[in-house]
Amino acid sequence: MLFRESGGSWGVVLIGPLLIAAVVAVEASGPGQIHWPVLSIFFVVLTGFSALQVYAARQHVSVELTETTLRQGARTIPLSDIKTIHPENLGGEAMPWESAPALGELSGVPRRRKGIGLTMTSGSLAQAWARDHQRFRQELTEAHLAMQMGLGPTKKDDA
């Protein structure tokens, strides 16, 4: 594995239980009673919704780069399908690849991610994407160059 982004953190799911614990503490310190039925409903809704969001993010917004493949969300492509990796756009004018569709099943580059322009061997333009786009670009470029040079995956000794 050369590069990996999970897409979402399971730590977010803890927000719901922590909020409910804070409300229980406030209600317990006051003169009234603790509203267990309502708090239980809120606990299930907040925790369930957070878990669903994180699960979806990990399925559709995760990135994995190996020496031979690139997975963006649920779609995996061989690096041999990539013809060119375009340089980062540092100018003010939009480059043609910036309006290209994103790799994966999403309609565009996910929020808080930055696209990296690709020309595929079919001639079409596409955007690979990652949150840590600079490191991703470097790893993708090196893996693509190694693949073009005919260097296969490296084998590691167990010793």
N, C-alpha and C positions, 0 to 999 in steps of 0.2 A: 504494500500500500504506500503510494508516494504522497497522496494528499487525501484528506478526509474531513468533511464537515457533516455533522449529524443532522442539521436542519432545525433542531429544537432540543431544549433541555428539559428533562423530567423534573428538575427543581421547580419549575413554574407551577407544577401541580400542587406544591406545598402552600401556595398563596391562599387558597380557599380554606384549608384546615387552620392555618395561622390566623386568618381573619375571624373565623368562627371561635377559635380559642380566645381571641381578644374580646369578642362580644360576650362570651361566657364569663370571662373575668370581670368585665364591667358590670354585667347583670348580677353576678354573685356578690360583688362588693356593694351593691345598692340595696335599697329596702324591699324591692319587689322580688318576684320569682324569676327563675330562669325559664325561658320559653323553648323547651326542648323540641317540641314538634316543628316549630318554625325554623329553628336553628338546624335541625336534622335535614329539612328540605333544602335549605340554603347550602348546607354542607355537600349534599349529593349533587345539586345543580352546579355549584362552583367547581367542585373536584371533577365531576364528570365532564363538564365543558372544557376545563383546562386539559384533562387527559386526552380528550378527543382532538383538541388543537395541536397538542404536542405530537400525538400519533400521526396526524395528517402531515405535519411539518417534516417529521422524520421519514415519511414515505415519499413525499413530493418535492421537498426542498433540500434533500441531502445530496452530497457530492462525494464520489469516490473515484480516484485516479490510480490506476495500476500501471505497470510498464506496458500493458497491451490494450487496456480498455479505459473508457471514461463513462461513468454512470452519473447522470443528472436526473434526479428524481427516480422514476421507475424505468427510464430508458437507458440502455447501455449500448454504446457504439465502440467498435474497434478503432484504435488510434490510426489504423491504416486508412480509414474513411476520411481523415482530415488531410487536405492538400496543403493549406496555408494557415498559419496563425498570424493574424494582423497585429501590427503594433498598437499600443495604447494611443488613443486620440488625445493629444495634449493641446490641440488648437481649438478655436472657437467654432469651426465649421463641423457639421455633422458628417460622419463618414457613412458610406452606404451600408456597411455591416451593422451600424447601430439601430437600423430599423428592421433588421432581419429577425426571423422568429427565433425564440430561445430553444435550446435543446431540452428534451424532456417533454412531459405532457402538458406543461403550463403554457398559457397563451403568451406570456412575456417573461422577462427577467424578474424573478421574485424581488419583493421589497427588501431593502437593505443589502442587496447583492449588486455586483457590477458585472456587466457583460464583457466578454472577450470575443472579438470577431474571428470567425473561422470561415474559410472557404472549403467546402467539402469536395471530395473527388468527383461528385456528380455535377459540380459547378455551382451549386446553390450556396448561398450565404447563410450562416447561422451564428448564434451567440451561445458560447459556454458561459457559465456564471458561477460566482462564488462570493462569499462574504470577504474572505482574505484574498482578494483578487490578485494582488501582487505576487504572493507566494504561489498561488494557483497557476498564474501565468508562467512563472519561472519553472515550476515542476512540469506543467503541460508542455512547454517548449522543449525542455530537456528530454522528456519521454518521447515526444514526437520526433525530435532530431535523432535520438538513439534508434527508434524504429525505422526511420528513413535510411540510416546508415547500416541497417541489418543487424544491429546489436540486439540479441534476444534478452529475455528476462535473466537477471543475474541469479546464480544459484549460490545459496549460502551454506557453508559447512556447518555441521552440527557440533564439531569439536571445539 
